Amino acid sequence: MSHIVILGGDGYLGWPTAMHFSSRGYDVTVVDNYFRRNACTELDTGMLYAVPTLIERAKVWYKKTGREIKVVIGDLTSPENMRSLFDGRVRYQWAVNQQFTGLPDTVVHYAEQPSAPYSLMDYEHADITLMNNLRVTNNLLWAVRDFARDTHIIKLGTMGEYGTPNIDIEEGWLDVEHKGRKDTFLFPRQAGSLYHTTKVMDTDLIWFAVRMWDLRVTDLMQGPVYGFETEESNIDDRLKTIFNYDEIFGTIVNRFVTQAVVGYPLTVYGGGGQTRGYLNIKDTLQCIQKAAETPAGKHELRIFNQIMETLSVNDIATITQRVGQRRGHEVPIESITNPRKEAEEHYYNPTYQGLQNIGVEPHYLTDDVMDRMFELVETYRDNIRKDVIFKGIKWT
């Protein structure tokens, strides 16, 4: 079996990724420090349903499938905690077999503060974002350099690194001709939040490590993800991933569906023309799997734009309203003053064929997909708190 380590394995994407690989015969270790859970408690954000601890979920998974997911609870901003995953000093908080599994073939790096609004709440949350995200990435690169240079790192980046340039967005790289000479550079980045800026810095750190130490890295520039149902989570309700519907940690499609279910007007920021690339959570799992099965080569920073389609905020509001009304909900749409500093009408044309070229089969945000999301969210209607949906965190 291949050994995969998932950093940030308790998160919205981390836990589904762990189950996905475990169900396919991988030897899986997950690491987390409960940052997101603790932040949700601190900020009193909305969670659609209670989620068992990482250890409890690993035990349920083992009981239901007979497959082990080893659990490590630890803060990866500590270099020694990170290095212990590679040098055999790791201590598992839960495992059927406590023996060190050995060097991983693949490390999936989700272990970052994932919210743009969180990063701009105030200087303290900005500092947390900067220190956490960059230290974890730096610690990982040095640990792989020192102990496991053949290990393939899959890093979750973000399409937000690029911003919304007035040219087509290539997959990570740009060929430049200047004064009669040619070279290839990382595509220019112009992030719109401090969180996205840390992701730009991540990419720079990774590119340095690839050039200096011949590491192999795949950087996935992911767009906003929606949904929470996966093949593995359907085994038992206790295996569902975290679902936030607030403005800090909730992604826009998940938020809009939740708002529609309780009759809260869909909060369209400004003109609603902001266009981004989106993907179903099932496609995130496909993308990670295909990237793991076809690793980057030594001395290669391979970059994919991890989206399946582009939609504007107005597009998402329209489909949410259409499907919600069909299900008997009143779904008003309300344009509010934009709390963010961003272009509300802009050119947006990213290239995103690379992942499909290695076998990813995309899902799209159809009425049927939206209808299923409504059905699932409606099950938890009584848990939804209107008071936490929107608090108006300003970016300027």
ChimeraX attribute file (.defattr): number of C-alpha atoms within 10 A of each C-alpha:
attribute: neighborCount
match mode: 1-to-1
recipient: residues
	/A:1	9
	/A:2	13
	/A:3	18
	/A:4	25
	/A:5	25
	/A:6	24
	/A:7	27
	/A:8	26
	/A:9	28
	/A:10	31
	/A:11	23
	/A:12	23
	/A:13	19
	/A:14	24
	/A:15	23
	/A:16	27
	/A:17	27
	/A:18	27
	/A:19	24
	/A:20	22
	/A:21	19
	/A:22	21
	/A:23	18
	/A:24	11
	/A:25	13
	/A:26	19
	/A:27	21
	/A:28	26
	/A:29	24
	/A:30	25
	/A:31	28
	/A:32	22
	/A:33	18
	/A:34	18
	/A:35	17
	/A:36	21
	/A:37	16
	/A:38	11
	/A:39	15
	/A:40	17
	/A:41	12
	/A:42	9
	/A:43	11
	/A:44	12
	/A:45	22
	/A:46	23
	/A:47	21
	/A:48	20
	/A:49	19
	/A:50	12
	/A:51	18
	/A:52	15
	/A:53	13
	/A:54	26
	/A:55	18
	/A:56	15
	/A:57	21
	/A:58	24
	/A:59	21
	/A:60	19
	/A:61	23
	/A:62	15
	/A:63	11
	/A:64	11
	/A:65	13
	/A:66	11
	/A:67	21
	/A:68	24
	/A:69	26
	/A:70	26
	/A:71	25
	/A:72	23
	/A:73	20
	/A:74	17
	/A:75	19
	/A:76	24
	/A:77	20
	/A:78	13
	/A:79	16
	/A:80	15
	/A:81	19
	/A:82	24
	/A:83	20
	/A:84	13
	/A:85	25
	/A:86	21
	/A:87	16
	/A:88	13
	/A:89	12
	/A:90	19
	/A:91	18
	/A:92	20
	/A:93	14
	/A:94	18
	/A:95	18
	/A:96	12
	/A:97	10
	/A:98	12
	/A:99	11
	/A:100	15
	/A:101	17
	/A:102	11
	/A:103	20
	/A:104	22
	/A:105	19
	/A:106	22
	/A:107	23
	/A:108	23
	/A:109	22
	/A:110	25
	/A:111	27
	/A:112	26
	/A:113	22
	/A:114	20
	/A:115	19
	/A:116	22
	/A:117	22
	/A:118	24
	/A:119	24
	/A:120	21
	/A:121	15
	/A:122	13
	/A:123	10
	/A:124	12
	/A:125	15
	/A:126	18
	/A:127	14
	/A:128	13
	/A:129	23
	/A:130	20
	/A:131	15
	/A:132	19
	/A:133	23
	/A:134	18
	/A:135	18
	/A:136	22
	/A:137	24
	/A:138	16
	/A:139	19
	/A:140	24
	/A:141	23
	/A:142	17
	/A:143	19
	/A:144	25
	/A:145	18
	/A:146	13
	/A:147	14
	/A:148	17
	/A:149	18
	/A:150	17
	/A:151	20
	/A:152	25
	/A:153	29
	/A:154	24
	/A:155	23
	/A:156	20
	/A:157	25
	/A:158	23
	/A:159	27
	/A:160	24
	/A:161	25
	/A:162	21
	/A:163	20
	/A:164	25
	/A:165	15
	/A:166	10
	/A:167	10
	/A:168	12
	/A:169	21
	/A:170	19
	/A:171	21
	/A:172	23
	/A:173	15
	/A:174	14
	/A:175	11
	/A:176	11
	/A:177	10
	/A:178	7
	/A:179	5
	/A:180	5
	/A:181	7
	/A:182	10
	/A:183	9
	/A:184	10
	/A:185	11
	/A:186	15
	/A:187	16
	/A:188	16
	/A:189	19
	/A:190	15
	/A:191	19
	/A:192	19
	/A:193	23
	/A:194	20
	/A:195	25
	/A:196	24
	/A:197	19
	/A:198	23
	/A:199	27
	/A:200	21
	/A:201	17
	/A:202	22
	/A:203	22
	/A:204	13
	/A:205	15
	/A:206	24
	/A:207	22
	/A:208	15
	/A:209	21
	/A:210	19
	/A:211	14
	/A:212	11
	/A:213	17
	/A:214	18
	/A:215	26
	/A:216	25
	/A:217	28
	/A:218	25
	/A:219	25
	/A:220	25
	/A:221	22
	/A:222	22
	/A:223	22
	/A:224	19
	/A:225	22
	/A:226	23
	/A:227	22
	/A:228	20
	/A:229	19
	/A:230	20
	/A:231	11
	/A:232	18
	/A:233	18
	/A:234	11
	/A:235	14
	/A:236	12
	/A:237	10
	/A:238	17
	/A:239	23
	/A:240	22
	/A:241	24
	/A:242	22
	/A:243	23
	/A:244	21
	/A:245	26
	/A:246	27
	/A:247	22
	/A:248	25
	/A:249	23
	/A:250	24
	/A:251	18
	/A:252	22
	/A:253	23
	/A:254	21
	/A:255	21
	/A:256	27
	/A:257	31
	/A:258	29
	/A:259	23
	/A:260	25
	/A:261	23
	/A:262	17
	/A:263	15
	/A:264	18
	/A:265	16
	/A:266	24
	/A:267	23
	/A:268	21
	/A:269	19
	/A:270	19
	/A:271	15
	/A:272	20
	/A:273	17
	/A:274	21
	/A:275	20
	/A:276	20
	/A:277	22
	/A:278	24
	/A:279	22
	/A:280	24
	/A:281	21
	/A:282	22
	/A:283	22
	/A:284	23
	/A:285	21
	/A:286	20
	/A:287	24
	/A:288	22
	/A:289	17
	/A:290	15
	/A:291	25
	/A:292	20
	/A:293	11
	/A:294	11
	/A:295	19
	/A:296	20
	/A:297	15
	/A:298	17
	/A:299	16
	/A:300	16
	/A:301	22
	/A:302	20
	/A:303	23
	/A:304	24
	/A:305	24
	/A:306	30
	/A:307	28
	/A:308	23
	/A:309	17
	/A:310	16
	/A:311	15
	/A:312	17
	/A:313	20
	/A:314	18
	/A:315	15
	/A:316	20
	/A:317	23
	/A:318	15
	/A:319	19
	/A:320	25
	/A:321	22
	/A:322	17
	/A:323	22
	/A:324	22
	/A:325	15
	/A:326	11
	/A:327	13
	/A:328	9
	/A:329	15
	/A:330	17
	/A:331	24
	/A:332	15
	/A:333	18
	/A:334	14
	/A:335	14
	/A:336	14
	/A:337	12
	/A:338	18
	/A:339	14
	/A:340	19
	/A:341	11
	/A:342	16
	/A:343	16
	/A:344	16
	/A:345	14
	/A:346	13
	/A:347	13
	/A:348	18
	/A:349	17
	/A:350	21
	/A:351	14
	/A:352	19
	/A:353	15
	/A:354	15
	/A:355	22
	/A:356	16
	/A:357	9
	/A:358	13
	/A:359	13
	/A:360	20
	/A:361	13
	/A:362	17
	/A:363	14
	/A:364	15
	/A:365	18
	/A:366	10
	/A:367	14
	/A:368	11
	/A:369	14
	/A:370	22
	/A:371	19
	/A:372	14
	/A:373	19
	/A:374	20
	/A:375	13
	/A:376	14
	/A:377	22
	/A:378	17
	/A:379	12
	/A:380	13
	/A:381	14
	/A:382	11
	/A:383	14
	/A:384	20
	/A:385	17
	/A:386	15
	/A:387	11
	/A:388	16
	/A:389	22
	/A:390	14
	/A:391	10
	/A:392	14
	/A:393	16
	/A:394	13
	/A:395	19
	/A:396	8
